[in-house]
Amino acid sequence: MTTVKKYNKGQYGYRNHHKKVETGKVAFGAAMIIAQLIARYFVDSTAWKNILTVMAILSVLPTANVASPLLAAWRYKTPSEDFHRRAAGYEGRFSILYDLIITTRDAIIPADAAIVHPSGVFLYCTSPKLDTAKAEKFLKEMFAGHKLDPGVKIILDEKAFFHRMESLKPAEEYEDDGSVDYTLQLLKNLSM
């Protein structure tokens, strides 16, 4: 008997799993819409035809609500297992989230990994078109709105990201005021 692995936001593999689940929801919604429209041809009553048409129309909105974020995030995949192995080696020193996709009004921030450290938040993004200054400003404002004061740095170069990981002292060397856990939860909540 095979067991289905549950993936949570911030866990490695979440993007690919989430994409499969959401694709299934969109396919189910589309199938239901088509079934309702086809069923119209098998009923004689005008009232039933109208009811089935209205049901199909009302089914479009929830399906579109699932499809739109899926389409926006479609091109962002879970990073390679090699990347994960390298990053996972640092998990004992500080908290790391994986596979986040944070959306703003102006941009999509695909964070393959996010270090949440008492000295700040460091996100590794693979989107070369990302305006890092705007994205960092958004995150800083979001953190300030939640009474957090971490510095935020978005890093587009993998080598620079691993260099940053290497340079950080273990989180346990800092006083724990609860802000790291709160920041972790906030980043998960901001992600799709």
Sequence and secondary structure as in RCSB ss.txt:
>XXXX:A:sequence
MTTVKKYNKGQYGYRNHHKKVETGKVAFGAAMIIAQLIARYFVDSTAWKNILTVMAILSVLPTANVASPLLAAWR
YKTPSEDFHRRAAGYEGRFSILYDLIITTRDAIIPADAAIVHPSGVFLYCTSPKLDTAKAEKFLKEMFAGHKLDP
GVKIILDEKAFFHRMESLKPAEEYEDDGSVDYTLQLLKNLSM
>XXXX:A:secstr
        TBSTTHHHHHHHHHHHHHHHHHHHHHHHHHHGGG   HHHHHHHHHHHHHHHHHHHHHHHHHHHHTT
     HHHHHHHHTTTTTSEEEEEEEEE SS EEEEEEEEEETTEEEEEE  TT  HHHHHHHHHHHHHHTT   
 EEEE  HHHHHHHHHHS  GGGS   SHHHHHHHHHHHHB 
